[in-house]
Amino acid sequence: MAVIDTTRTHAATGIIGDAVAKFTAAFTAWFDARATRKALSQLSERELDDIGLSRADISRIGIYH
């Protein structure tokens, strides 16, 4: 059975490579938070209440992390 190791870190590539890596990570985090906010905004008030959230909580997702 073949195994793919996805936890390995990449070698340092210098200042430009680090900047690109940080930008990519930040963009990915922003995009994930955006997708989460979009999915949560489509839930009803009752569904949000079931998971302990309100409409006001949705806009704060991804801001502090």
Backbone atoms as SQL, in Angstrom:
CREATE TABLE atoms (id INTEGER PRIMARY KEY, chain TEXT, resi INTEGER, resn TEXT, atom TEXT, x REAL, y REAL, z REAL);
INSERT INTO atoms VALUES
  (1, 'A', 1, 'MET', 'N', 0.840, -1.177, 0.000),
  (2, 'A', 1, 'MET', 'CA', 0.000, 0.000, 0.000),
  (3, 'A', 1, 'MET', 'C', 0.886, 1.241, 0.000),
  (4, 'A', 2, 'ALA', 'N', 0.576, 2.196, -0.840),
  (5, 'A', 2, 'ALA', 'CA', 1.359, 3.417, -0.950),
  (6, 'A', 2, 'ALA', 'C', 0.905, 4.423, 0.110),
  (7, 'A', 3, 'VAL', 'N', 1.859, 5.169, 0.631),
  (8, 'A', 3, 'VAL', 'CA', 1.574, 6.181, 1.640),
  (9, 'A', 3, 'VAL', 'C', 2.189, 7.495, 1.180),
  (10, 'A', 4, 'ILE', 'N', 1.418, 8.571, 1.314),
  (11, 'A', 4, 'ILE', 'CA', 1.919, 9.892, 0.964),
  (12, 'A', 4, 'ILE', 'C', 2.070, 10.695, 2.245),
  (13, 'A', 5, 'ASP', 'N', 3.260, 11.194, 2.491),
  (14, 'A', 5, 'ASP', 'CA', 3.528, 11.995, 3.679),
  (15, 'A', 5, 'ASP', 'C', 3.203, 13.444, 3.376),
  (16, 'A', 6, 'THR', 'N', 2.135, 13.966, 4.003),
  (17, 'A', 6, 'THR', 'CA', 1.724, 15.348, 3.751),
  (18, 'A', 6, 'THR', 'C', 2.100, 16.276, 4.896),
  (19, 'A', 7, 'THR', 'N', 2.854, 15.774, 5.878),
  (20, 'A', 7, 'THR', 'CA', 3.194, 16.595, 7.031),
  (21, 'A', 7, 'THR', 'C', 4.602, 17.163, 6.948),
  (22, 'A', 8, 'ARG', 'N', 5.325, 16.836, 5.934),
  (23, 'A', 8, 'ARG', 'CA', 6.692, 17.309, 5.806),
  (24, 'A', 8, 'ARG', 'C', 6.707, 18.805, 5.492),
  (25, 'A', 9, 'THR', 'N', 7.596, 19.538, 6.147),
  (26, 'A', 9, 'THR', 'CA', 7.719, 20.962, 5.867),
  (27, 'A', 9, 'THR', 'C', 8.683, 21.172, 4.708),
  (28, 'A', 10, 'HIS', 'N', 8.537, 22.290, 4.050),
  (29, 'A', 10, 'HIS', 'CA', 9.400, 22.608, 2.919),
  (30, 'A', 10, 'HIS', 'C', 10.682, 23.267, 3.407),
  (31, 'A', 11, 'ALA', 'N', 11.720, 23.109, 2.662),
  (32, 'A', 11, 'ALA', 'CA', 12.998, 23.738, 3.007),
  (33, 'A', 11, 'ALA', 'C', 12.880, 25.246, 2.873),
  (34, 'A', 12, 'ALA', 'N', 13.677, 25.958, 3.632),
  (35, 'A', 12, 'ALA', 'CA', 13.681, 27.410, 3.567),
  (36, 'A', 12, 'ALA', 'C', 14.100, 27.863, 2.172),
  (37, 'A', 13, 'THR', 'N', 13.408, 28.880, 1.669),
  (38, 'A', 13, 'THR', 'CA', 13.691, 29.353, 0.315),
  (39, 'A', 13, 'THR', 'C', 14.098, 30.815, 0.291),
  (40, 'A', 14, 'GLY', 'N', 14.403, 31.379, 1.431),
  (41, 'A', 14, 'GLY', 'CA', 14.832, 32.775, 1.463),
  (42, 'A', 14, 'GLY', 'C', 13.690, 33.711, 1.778),
  (43, 'A', 15, 'ILE', 'N', 14.002, 34.975, 1.748),
  (44, 'A', 15, 'ILE', 'CA', 13.044, 36.009, 2.136),
  (45, 'A', 15, 'ILE', 'C', 11.828, 36.031, 1.208),
  (46, 'A', 16, 'ILE', 'N', 12.054, 35.973, -0.079),
  (47, 'A', 16, 'ILE', 'CA', 10.938, 36.019, -1.031),
  (48, 'A', 16, 'ILE', 'C', 10.067, 34.776, -0.894),
  (49, 'A', 17, 'GLY', 'N', 10.697, 33.619, -0.779),
  (50, 'A', 17, 'GLY', 'CA', 9.938, 32.380, -0.608),
  (51, 'A', 17, 'GLY', 'C', 9.126, 32.389, 0.673),
  (52, 'A', 18, 'ASP', 'N', 9.712, 32.924, 1.757),
  (53, 'A', 18, 'ASP', 'CA', 8.990, 33.024, 3.025),
  (54, 'A', 18, 'ASP', 'C', 7.791, 33.960, 2.898),
  (55, 'A', 19, 'ALA', 'N', 7.989, 35.073, 2.201),
  (56, 'A', 19, 'ALA', 'CA', 6.897, 36.026, 2.013),
  (57, 'A', 19, 'ALA', 'C', 5.764, 35.403, 1.200),
  (58, 'A', 20, 'VAL', 'N', 6.115, 34.688, 0.158),
  (59, 'A', 20, 'VAL', 'CA', 5.096, 34.016, -0.660),
  (60, 'A', 20, 'VAL', 'C', 4.377, 32.958, 0.162),
  (61, 'A', 21, 'ALA', 'N', 5.111, 32.210, 0.972),
  (62, 'A', 21, 'ALA', 'CA', 4.504, 31.176, 1.810),
  (63, 'A', 21, 'ALA', 'C', 3.548, 31.797, 2.830),
  (64, 'A', 22, 'LYS', 'N', 3.943, 32.915, 3.447),
  (65, 'A', 22, 'LYS', 'CA', 3.081, 33.584, 4.418),
  (66, 'A', 22, 'LYS', 'C', 1.831, 34.141, 3.745),
  (67, 'A', 23, 'PHE', 'N', 2.001, 34.728, 2.567),
  (68, 'A', 23, 'PHE', 'CA', 0.850, 35.251, 1.835),
  (69, 'A', 23, 'PHE', 'C', -0.109, 34.122, 1.474),
  (70, 'A', 24, 'THR', 'N', 0.435, 33.013, 1.000),
  (71, 'A', 24, 'THR', 'CA', -0.390, 31.869, 0.625),
  (72, 'A', 24, 'THR', 'C', -1.146, 31.333, 1.829),
  (73, 'A', 25, 'ALA', 'N', -0.485, 31.222, 2.961),
  (74, 'A', 25, 'ALA', 'CA', -1.136, 30.734, 4.182),
  (75, 'A', 25, 'ALA', 'C', -2.232, 31.692, 4.630),
  (76, 'A', 26, 'ALA', 'N', -1.959, 32.992, 4.575),
  (77, 'A', 26, 'ALA', 'CA', -2.957, 33.981, 4.978),
  (78, 'A', 26, 'ALA', 'C', -4.156, 33.962, 4.035),
  (79, 'A', 27, 'PHE', 'N', -3.894, 33.866, 2.745),
  (80, 'A', 27, 'PHE', 'CA', -4.988, 33.817, 1.774),
  (81, 'A', 27, 'PHE', 'C', -5.832, 32.561, 1.965),
  (82, 'A', 28, 'THR', 'N', -5.193, 31.437, 2.204),
  (83, 'A', 28, 'THR', 'CA', -5.914, 30.183, 2.425),
  (84, 'A', 28, 'THR', 'C', -6.780, 30.282, 3.676),
  (85, 'A', 29, 'ALA', 'N', -6.241, 30.847, 4.750),
  (86, 'A', 29, 'ALA', 'CA', -7.015, 31.010, 5.983),
  (87, 'A', 29, 'ALA', 'C', -8.202, 31.942, 5.750),
  (88, 'A', 30, 'TRP', 'N', -7.983, 33.037, 5.030),
  (89, 'A', 30, 'TRP', 'CA', -9.068, 33.962, 4.731),
  (90, 'A', 30, 'TRP', 'C', -10.157, 33.284, 3.906),
  (91, 'A', 31, 'PHE', 'N', -9.740, 32.515, 2.897),
  (92, 'A', 31, 'PHE', 'CA', -10.698, 31.846, 2.025),
  (93, 'A', 31, 'PHE', 'C', -11.501, 30.801, 2.794),
  (94, 'A', 32, 'ASP', 'N', -10.835, 30.048, 3.679),
  (95, 'A', 32, 'ASP', 'CA', -11.538, 29.050, 4.500),
  (96, 'A', 32, 'ASP', 'C', -12.551, 29.720, 5.422),
  (97, 'A', 33, 'ALA', 'N', -12.159, 30.836, 6.037),
  (98, 'A', 33, 'ALA', 'CA', -13.072, 31.559, 6.925),
  (99, 'A', 33, 'ALA', 'C', -14.255, 32.112, 6.133),
  (100, 'A', 34, 'ARG', 'N', -13.989, 32.587, 4.931),
  (101, 'A', 34, 'ARG', 'CA', -15.058, 33.109, 4.069),
  (102, 'A', 34, 'ARG', 'C', -16.057, 32.007, 3.716),
  (103, 'A', 35, 'ALA', 'N', -15.540, 30.830, 3.379),
  (104, 'A', 35, 'ALA', 'CA', -16.423, 29.711, 3.040),
  (105, 'A', 35, 'ALA', 'C', -17.243, 29.286, 4.258),
  (106, 'A', 36, 'THR', 'N', -16.637, 29.313, 5.425),
  (107, 'A', 36, 'THR', 'CA', -17.353, 28.970, 6.653),
  (108, 'A', 36, 'THR', 'C', -18.452, 29.980, 6.936),
  (109, 'A', 37, 'ARG', 'N', -18.125, 31.278, 6.808),
  (110, 'A', 37, 'ARG', 'CA', -19.143, 32.320, 7.026),
  (111, 'A', 37, 'ARG', 'C', -20.296, 32.171, 6.033),
  (112, 'A', 38, 'LYS', 'N', -19.980, 31.857, 4.799),
  (113, 'A', 38, 'LYS', 'CA', -21.028, 31.703, 3.786),
  (114, 'A', 38, 'LYS', 'C', -21.944, 30.524, 4.119),
  (115, 'A', 39, 'ALA', 'N', -21.343, 29.403, 4.524),
  (116, 'A', 39, 'ALA', 'CA', -22.145, 28.225, 4.874),
  (117, 'A', 39, 'ALA', 'C', -23.011, 28.500, 6.102),
  (118, 'A', 40, 'LEU', 'N', -22.448, 29.164, 7.098),
  (119, 'A', 40, 'LEU', 'CA', -23.213, 29.458, 8.308),
  (120, 'A', 40, 'LEU', 'C', -24.330, 30.463, 8.039),
  (121, 'A', 41, 'SER', 'N', -24.092, 31.395, 7.132),
  (122, 'A', 41, 'SER', 'CA', -25.121, 32.403, 6.847),
  (123, 'A', 41, 'SER', 'C', -26.345, 31.790, 6.155),
  (124, 'A', 42, 'GLN', 'N', -26.190, 30.617, 5.613),
  (125, 'A', 42, 'GLN', 'CA', -27.312, 29.945, 4.954),
  (126, 'A', 42, 'GLN', 'C', -28.150, 29.111, 5.918),
  (127, 'A', 43, 'LEU', 'N', -27.704, 29.005, 7.173),
  (128, 'A', 43, 'LEU', 'CA', -28.461, 28.253, 8.173),
  (129, 'A', 43, 'LEU', 'C', -29.603, 29.109, 8.718),
  (130, 'A', 44, 'SER', 'N', -30.645, 28.445, 9.198),
  (131, 'A', 44, 'SER', 'CA', -31.763, 29.162, 9.811),
  (132, 'A', 44, 'SER', 'C', -31.377, 29.591, 11.230),
  (133, 'A', 45, 'GLU', 'N', -32.196, 30.469, 11.804),
  (134, 'A', 45, 'GLU', 'CA', -31.945, 30.921, 13.174),
  (135, 'A', 45, 'GLU', 'C', -31.949, 29.733, 14.148),
  (136, 'A', 46, 'ARG', 'N', -32.851, 28.805, 13.931),
  (137, 'A', 46, 'ARG', 'CA', -32.942, 27.625, 14.811),
  (138, 'A', 46, 'ARG', 'C', -31.683, 26.762, 14.690),
  (139, 'A', 47, 'GLU', 'N', -31.199, 26.558, 13.468),
  (140, 'A', 47, 'GLU', 'CA', -29.991, 25.759, 13.279),
  (141, 'A', 47, 'GLU', 'C', -28.778, 26.431, 13.925),
  (142, 'A', 48, 'LEU', 'N', -28.695, 27.747, 13.795),
  (143, 'A', 48, 'LEU', 'CA', -27.605, 28.477, 14.438),
  (144, 'A', 48, 'LEU', 'C', -27.699, 28.355, 15.960),
  (145, 'A', 49, 'ASP', 'N', -28.919, 28.462, 16.482),
  (146, 'A', 49, 'ASP', 'CA', -29.113, 28.334, 17.926),
  (147, 'A', 49, 'ASP', 'C', -28.719, 26.938, 18.405),
  (148, 'A', 50, 'ASP', 'N', -28.984, 25.929, 17.599),
  (149, 'A', 50, 'ASP', 'CA', -28.620, 24.549, 17.959),
  (150, 'A', 50, 'ASP', 'C', -27.115, 24.375, 18.127),
  (151, 'A', 51, 'ILE', 'N', -26.344, 25.126, 17.365),
  (152, 'A', 51, 'ILE', 'CA', -24.882, 25.008, 17.482),
  (153, 'A', 51, 'ILE', 'C', -24.279, 26.138, 18.324),
  (154, 'A', 52, 'GLY', 'N', -25.145, 26.919, 18.962),
  (155, 'A', 52, 'GLY', 'CA', -24.677, 27.941, 19.894),
  (156, 'A', 52, 'GLY', 'C', -24.151, 29.204, 19.254),
  (157, 'A', 53, 'LEU', 'N', -24.654, 29.541, 18.081),
  (158, 'A', 53, 'LEU', 'CA', -24.211, 30.757, 17.388),
  (159, 'A', 53, 'LEU', 'C', -25.388, 31.664, 17.090),
  (160, 'A', 54, 'SER', 'N', -25.083, 32.924, 16.860),
  (161, 'A', 54, 'SER', 'CA', -26.095, 33.878, 16.402),
  (162, 'A', 54, 'SER', 'C', -25.594, 34.494, 15.100),
  (163, 'A', 55, 'ARG', 'N', -26.444, 35.260, 14.461),
  (164, 'A', 55, 'ARG', 'CA', -26.031, 35.919, 13.213),
  (165, 'A', 55, 'ARG', 'C', -24.826, 36.840, 13.453),
  (166, 'A', 56, 'ALA', 'N', -24.791, 37.482, 14.613),
  (167, 'A', 56, 'ALA', 'CA', -23.682, 38.393, 14.929),
  (168, 'A', 56, 'ALA', 'C', -22.364, 37.634, 15.057),
  (169, 'A', 57, 'ASP', 'N', -22.402, 36.383, 15.499),
  (170, 'A', 57, 'ASP', 'CA', -21.183, 35.593, 15.651),
  (171, 'A', 57, 'ASP', 'C', -20.546, 35.256, 14.304),
  (172, 'A', 58, 'ILE', 'N', -21.356, 35.135, 13.284),
  (173, 'A', 58, 'ILE', 'CA', -20.857, 34.715, 11.968),
  (174, 'A', 58, 'ILE', 'C', -19.827, 35.696, 11.420),
  (175, 'A', 59, 'SER', 'N', -20.075, 36.977, 11.582),
  (176, 'A', 59, 'SER', 'CA', -19.154, 37.973, 11.016),
  (177, 'A', 59, 'SER', 'C', -17.800, 37.981, 11.716),
  (178, 'A', 60, 'ARG', 'N', -17.737, 37.463, 12.947),
  (179, 'A', 60, 'ARG', 'CA', -16.475, 37.450, 13.688),
  (180, 'A', 60, 'ARG', 'C', -15.629, 36.208, 13.414),
  (181, 'A', 61, 'ILE', 'N', -16.145, 35.267, 12.664),
  (182, 'A', 61, 'ILE', 'CA', -15.402, 34.037, 12.395),
  (183, 'A', 61, 'ILE', 'C', -14.215, 34.345, 11.494),
  (184, 'A', 62, 'GLY', 'N', -13.049, 33.919, 11.919),
  (185, 'A', 62, 'GLY', 'CA', -11.842, 34.092, 11.134),
  (186, 'A', 62, 'GLY', 'C', -11.100, 35.391, 11.378),
  (187, 'A', 63, 'ILE', 'N', -11.690, 36.294, 12.140),
  (188, 'A', 63, 'ILE', 'CA', -11.028, 37.580, 12.378),
  (189, 'A', 63, 'ILE', 'C', -9.899, 37.437, 13.387),
  (190, 'A', 64, 'TYR', 'N', -10.115, 36.643, 14.427),
  (191, 'A', 64, 'TYR', 'CA', -9.158, 36.571, 15.527),
  (192, 'A', 64, 'TYR', 'C', -8.185, 35.413, 15.417),
  (193, 'A', 65, 'HIS', 'N', -8.293, 34.601, 14.389),
  (194, 'A', 65, 'HIS', 'CA', -7.416, 33.425, 14.284),
  (195, 'A', 65, 'HIS', 'C', -6.663, 33.419, 12.986);
